[in-house]
């Protein structure tokens, strides 16, 4: 049971930290921050944060599956690779 709680808490904590901004107003993770702001327009804050948590979980899965380092890419940059 404790491993389940930590398995849900870690992506949530990463998502929470990713949507913050620094004192100068710059986003910690601009890609996830922009995604969060877009989701927040039509959803409640916690629902939008849940969507970011889901995205973080997907990123963690891909990093582990492909054994590659995480690279911060905008959706436009990602589309250009394909």
C-alpha positions in Angstrom: 0.0 0.0 0.0 2.7 2.6 0.8 4.4 2.0 -2.6 1.0 2.9 -4.3 0.8 6.2 -2.5 4.4 7.2 -3.3 3.8 6.1 -6.9 1.0 8.6 -7.2 2.6 11.3 -5.1 5.9 11.6 -7.0 4.3 12.5 -10.4 1.9 14.9 -8.6 4.8 16.6 -6.8 6.8 16.9 -10.1 3.7 18.4 -11.8 3.1 20.8 -9.0 6.8 22.0 -9.2 6.6 22.2 -13.0 3.7 24.7 -13.1 5.3 27.2 -10.7 7.0 30.4 -11.7 10.2 31.9 -10.3 10.3 35.3 -8.6 11.0 37.0 -11.9 7.9 35.5 -13.5 9.8 32.9 -15.6 8.2 29.4 -15.6 10.2 26.6 -14.2 9.1 24.3 -17.0 7.6 26.5 -19.8 6.1 23.7 -21.8 4.1 22.2 -18.9 3.3 25.7 -17.5 1.8 26.6 -20.9 -0.1 23.3 -21.0 -1.4 24.0 -17.5 -2.6 27.5 -18.3 -4.4 26.3 -21.4 -6.1 23.5 -19.4 -7.0 26.0 -16.6 -9.1 28.1 -19.0 -11.7 25.4 -19.4 -11.2 23.2 -16.3 -10.8 23.7 -12.6 -7.3 24.2 -11.2 -7.1 20.7 -9.7 -8.4 19.0 -12.8 -5.8 20.9 -14.9 -3.1 19.9 -12.4 -4.3 16.3 -12.8 -3.9 16.6 -16.6 -0.3 17.8 -16.0 0.3 14.9 -13.6 -0.9 12.5 -16.3 1.5 14.1 -18.8 4.4 13.9 -16.3 3.6 10.2 -15.9 3.7 9.7 -19.6 7.1 11.5 -19.8 8.5 9.3 -17.0 7.2 6.2 -18.8 8.8 7.2 -22.1 12.1 8.1 -20.5 12.2 4.7 -18.7 11.1 2.7 -21.8 13.5 4.3 -24.2 16.4 4.7 -21.8 17.0 8.3 -22.9 17.4 11.6 -21.1 14.5 14.0 -20.8 14.8 16.8 -23.3 12.5 19.9 -22.9 10.8 20.4 -26.3 7.8 22.5 -27.3 5.1 20.7 -29.1 6.1 22.5 -32.3 9.7 21.2 -32.0 8.4 17.7 -31.4 6.2 17.9 -34.5 9.2 19.0 -36.6 11.1 15.8 -35.6 8.4 13.7 -37.2 
